[in-house]
């Protein structure tokens, strides 16, 4: 397996606060990769740097063999990095279908008729088909999370970063979203999952990295991670 | 097709009115209403579609007016050329000011646009050739046939400008550009993440919006036979251009047209019958009423009542 995403020596500070310090990691093509860590450990900052919402201060981000860390966010999306947002940010004056037409027009450059056909297919596979003409303001929490994933997928990415797509969902809803992510991964999409729900991350990920205070404290397969004393310390306190 | 048919009828009516009505004040007031339709439509491209509230209308409007006046003083160029130059100059200002200010969000952008207005006014106060603070007197040339007065001609020219402005706004609204601008208004981060080049789109919107405001200002020196900085860069233009889309509705191209038609006509009536101060008060009261009672404007209200979105 070759690396699709290679992050090397990444650092990011906000004023005097170091949110990320010397973070290096690799994600292989087709991998299911989990990113965990306590609140404020830098998970979202890390993926904001990868997706381009933030500029990293130091280090490199190589995606598909190309240095992307100085590209604006929209160009990274066009290269194949898509993300969902932790707090859903739907285009609330548009219908669910129209939400998906934004990336299909701006990333994949599809004509409306073709984009609409693709979008409907995507909504069907994600279980939102009956909400296609509903406005985002009329959706439930789980539907909003699905919309986030569907809109990210409409950009036809190679890498999907799912930022806490399951936070605040009920047990069966978590299973539902998890099933969607498994299905996407089977279709060849590399997935980075950021999650607080341990059980979900552990079930989903082939490999997990744990961040604490902006540093990687350990890396390994899920079963090793949960036993790691540093991880237990970070989560439960000393 | 229906749109162009309607536009042709509107234009035909405007021309027919100039031939049949002799009462000059009608055209004087009508011109102002049409001008506010252009300003509001232009404002809505950036303020309504993209959600970037612009208080800089007087800067673009005034630059357009002064471009026309200075060009006329220097070369006596015809009105069409004056309008074209005004649009180019104000479009360039839109692009330049956009580069500097469109990285700001929300209230910070709004404040920066007020600064642009103050800067423009200061420039023209200090430019002797353009008349400085005392202003510039201009002699109107003879009207072109079939018009028997210059005001009537300006009335039709402004009508034509309004049709062009509305056509451009309508095109933007329905194109990929409009979808991108709506995405920016709803969530700028999500728009970027969905592949929308947000800064570029905002710059395009700001340039087009500015150019149309400049075009709306170009005939002003001829309309008054006079130009001076304080009234040309008056903040009331900003408020009128902003209030009309709020009243009519920002999501649809018809919103600013309806809003400006109603608001401007009311203002003209009140200015004549009561006083100029009360008409400013009216704008404030209407704005508050609509923001509270009908945040999507009259178009939104219509859709809500008739169940169409």
Interface residues (C-beta under 8 A of the other chain):
Chain A: X51 X52 X53 X72 X73 X74 X77 X78 X82 X83 X85 X89 X90 X91 X92 X93 X94 X98 X101 X102 X103 X105 X106 X107 X135 X151 X152 X154 X155
Chain B: X176 X179 X180 X182 X183 X185 X186 X187 X189 X190 X191 X192 X193 X194 X195 X196 X197 X198 X199 X251 X309
